[in-house]
Amino acid sequence: MAGKKRLNAPSERPSGLSQRPAEASASLICASSDLADGGDGIRFEAECNGLTAPAFAIRHGGRVYAYLNRCAHIAMELDWKPGKFFDTDGEYLICSTHGALYAPESGACRGGPCRGATLTGLKVFEADGKVYMRKD
């Protein structure tokens, strides 16, 4: 076999090519273009403490944020219709059941029955025109 070039086995990757970090350590939520600033959010399922829970991603101030879809006051989903998380001004996230207002950039309650509490945030990032949630 002298002089023959060894072919990589299917499970091997040629040197210099490796799985992209976004694919290896995160799960895809949606395309970046699916999230408009202050617009509808994207619902998805997230693993939290070994359980699957409803979650959502939104864009505010040009950045993407994600939270478990659970009001900090009483564990109810926030959106009044799928993907409707913002108030009419697109300034705050609002609980459709209790009217609690949350700061989109931190999940902190800014008004309503759960003042001082926060939504459970999830680690998300954008890469190559897509939004991912970190698996760690």
N, C-alpha and C positions, 0 to 999 in steps of 0.2 A: 504494500500500500504506500510505498515511498513515493513522494511526489504528488499524491492525491490530497486534495484539500478536504479536511474534515468538515462535514456539514453539522450544523447544530441540531441537536435533538429537539423535538417539538416543544419541550418544556424549557429549553434554554433560550436566552436572548443574546443576540450578538453584543459584543462589548460596546458600551456607549449608549445602548438602548435599554431603558428600564421602564418599568411601569410608572406612569405619571403619578406624582404624589397625590393629586386630587382623586385619582381612581383607587389608589391603594389604601388611603386612610380616611375615606369619606364616602358618603352615599349621595347620589344625584337627587336634587329636589326638582329643579326646573331649569329652563333656559333663562338667562339674565333678562332677556327681552320680555318675558312673561310678567315681570314686576315693574309697574309704572310707579313713579314717585307719588305717594299719597293715594294710590289706586288700589284695586282689588289685590288681595293676598292669594297665596297658593296654599291650599291645605295639603298635608301629607302626614304620614305616620312616623313617629319617632320612638326609638327604644329608650326607655327611662327606667332605671333600676330593675332591669330585666323584664319589664312589661312594655307592651306597645301602647302608645298614647297618641291621641290626635294632636297635631301641631300645625303651625302656619308660618309662612315667611312673607315679609312685606318689604317694600323699599320706602325709605324716608330720608330726605336730605342727601340723596344719591347713594346711600348705603343700604345694604340688605341686613335685616334683622329677623330672627326667628324665635318663637316662643311655643311652649306647650299651649294648646288651645283650652285653657282652663282659667276662669276668673279667680283672682286671689281672694275674693270675698266668699263665694260658694262655688264649688267645683262644677261650674256650668261652662259650656263652650261660649266664646265671645261673639262670634259672627251671627247676625240675624238672618242672613242668607249665606250660602257657601261663598267664602272669599270676601265678604263685606265686614271688614274690621275697623275701618277708619270712620270718624265722625264726618259730618257733611262738609267740613272745611278741610279734611285731610290732614288735620293737625294732631289729633289724638286717636289712639285705639280706644274703642268703646265696647263695654259689655252690653249686649242687647237686652239682657235680663235685668241688670241692676243699675245700668247707667254709669258704672265706674269708668273713669277716664284714665288711660295709661299713656305715659310718654313712650313714643315708638322707639327711641334710641336706648332706653334703659329698662322699660317694662315697669317703671315705678308708677304707682297709683297717684294721680294728681288731683283727683276729686271723686267723691262718691263714698260708699260704705266701707271701702277697704283702704282708706287713706293711710299711707305709710307702708303698705304691703307692695310686693312686686310680682310680676309674672315670672314664670320659670323660663329663663333664657336658654337658648341652644347655640352652640358654636357653629357658625356658618361662614362661608367665604365664597368668593367668585373667582373662577379661573376659566379661561378659554370660552367666555360667553355663556357659562353655566353657573348655577348656584348649587353648592354642596353643603352638606352637614357633616362635621367631623364625627368619626365613629368613636373617638376616645372619650 
